[in-house]
Amino acid sequence: MLGTWAADLASCGDAAKVTTISATSYLVGGKSCDLTLKDNKDGSFTATCGKQAMTMTPIFGPTGEGIRIKAGDAKPTNVFRCRR
């Protein structure tokens, strides 16, 4: 779960389009919050970012390793690991 992610690999160089997840913070589009991750023991993680509850589920797609992020009632978003 930890690392830098984007909806497509071409966006990895654009700070406004990447999601960065660390052990204690979540940064997307220049906005950040303190993050608390909980392992659900089923491959997914529940996260609390401020007061927003999220579910993060690892996925694998044509471009590699990714995460499906579902925040509240919003439609899930898929992001893929940016290569360094």
C-alpha positions as CSV (number, residue, x, y, z in Angstrom):
1,M,0.0,0.0,0.0
2,L,2.8,2.4,0.7
3,G,4.3,4.3,-2.2
4,T,3.4,6.7,-5.1
5,W,0.4,5.8,-7.3
6,A,-1.4,7.3,-10.3
7,A,-4.4,6.5,-12.4
8,D,-2.1,5.9,-15.3
9,L,1.7,5.7,-15.5
10,A,1.9,8.8,-17.7
11,S,0.6,10.8,-14.8
12,C,3.4,9.7,-12.4
13,G,5.5,12.8,-13.1
14,D,2.6,15.2,-12.4
15,A,2.4,16.0,-8.6
16,A,-1.2,17.1,-9.0
17,K,-2.2,13.6,-10.3
18,V,-0.4,11.3,-8.0
19,T,-1.4,9.7,-4.7
20,T,1.3,9.1,-2.1
21,I,0.6,6.8,0.8
22,S,3.0,6.5,3.7
23,A,2.5,4.7,7.0
24,T,1.1,7.9,8.6
25,S,-0.1,10.2,5.7
26,Y,-2.2,10.2,2.5
27,L,-1.4,12.9,-0.1
28,V,-3.5,13.4,-3.2
29,G,-3.8,16.5,-5.5
30,G,-1.7,18.6,-3.1
31,K,-4.0,17.9,-0.1
32,S,-2.9,15.6,2.7
33,C,-4.2,14.1,5.9
34,D,-3.1,11.9,8.7
35,L,-3.7,8.3,7.8
36,T,-4.5,5.3,10.0
37,L,-4.5,1.9,8.2
38,K,-6.0,-1.3,9.5
39,D,-5.4,-4.7,7.9
40,N,-8.8,-6.4,7.4
41,K,-7.1,-9.8,7.1
42,D,-8.8,-10.4,3.7
43,G,-6.4,-8.6,1.5
44,S,-8.0,-5.2,2.0
45,F,-7.3,-2.4,4.3
46,T,-9.6,0.1,6.0
47,A,-8.1,3.6,6.2
48,T,-9.2,6.7,8.0
49,C,-8.0,9.9,6.5
50,G,-9.1,12.7,8.8
51,K,-12.8,11.8,9.2
52,Q,-13.1,10.1,5.8
53,A,-13.3,6.3,5.9
54,M,-11.8,4.5,2.9
55,T,-11.2,0.9,1.8
56,M,-8.0,0.0,-0.1
57,T,-7.8,-3.2,-2.0
58,P,-4.7,-4.4,-3.8
59,I,-5.3,-5.2,-7.5
60,F,-3.2,-6.2,-10.5
61,G,-3.8,-4.7,-13.9
62,P,-2.1,-4.6,-17.3
63,T,0.3,-1.9,-16.1
64,G,1.1,-3.7,-12.8
65,E,0.4,-3.5,-9.2
66,G,-2.4,-1.2,-8.1
67,I,-4.9,-0.3,-5.4
68,R,-8.7,0.2,-5.7
69,I,-9.5,3.1,-3.4
70,K,-13.1,3.5,-2.2
71,A,-13.8,6.6,-0.1
72,G,-17.2,7.0,1.5
73,D,-20.0,6.8,-1.1
74,A,-17.8,7.8,-4.0
75,K,-17.1,5.6,-7.0
76,P,-13.9,3.5,-6.5
77,T,-10.7,4.7,-8.1
78,N,-7.9,2.5,-9.4
79,V,-4.4,3.7,-9.1
80,F,-1.1,2.0,-10.2
81,R,2.3,2.1,-8.7
82,C,4.6,4.7,-10.2
83,R,8.0,3.4,-11.2
84,R,11.0,5.4,-10.0
